[in-house]
């Protein structure tokens, strides 16, 4: 897996840099300050854009990507993405129940803070803030696609897509920066684990070895006899 990672230095460099920067920002600022500083600009066109774009982190999009990979005969990639999505999603749901954190709307009510930028048409959720499930799915999908498709041209595009999903959750008032960072790290970790475990799985290696040892075509008894007398 390390060899594959080395093929995409920019993707993983910016990924790690992004997480380090985000964690540092969370440490240096309060939950409220980091949220408000990331929501200074709220024009109507961005409200409309992120209302739809946030669906890129929805489970249906991830399942659609799995189906497309399968249809384009990328069966191992489809399996890796499915396992990454499933495992990261389970961990996210488990953490939400263990680490009960209020969403921004409930948190603002608790501290009597008035926030003016909740987007019309987006119902602000109240509980289960940490970590962000949409962000975990987006980063899991981005990491798996980069590792499996092995196309450097799309690696930074995949990262940007995932980052915008994470930001959309803050912009729409559904999560704090801490939730998004935790979701992104969770998605990446389980994408890497899924890739490594499935790539190392013996059934796949045995199948590849069998394909290499099989003859290019089946011979009839007459053809086999001719081969022996030549």
Secondary structure, 3 states (H helix, E strand, C coil): CHHHHHCCHHHHHHHHHHHHHHHHHHHHCCHHHHHHHCCCCCCHHHHHHHHHHHHHHCHHHHHHHHHHHHHCCCHHHHHHHHHHHHHHHHHHHHHHHHCCCCCHHHHHHHCCCCCCCCCCCCCCCCCCCCCCHHHHHHHHHHHHHHHHHCCHHHHHHHHHHHHHHHHHHHHCCCCCHHHHHHHHHHHHHHHHHHHHHHHCCHHHHHHHHHHHHCCCCCCCHHHHHHHHHC
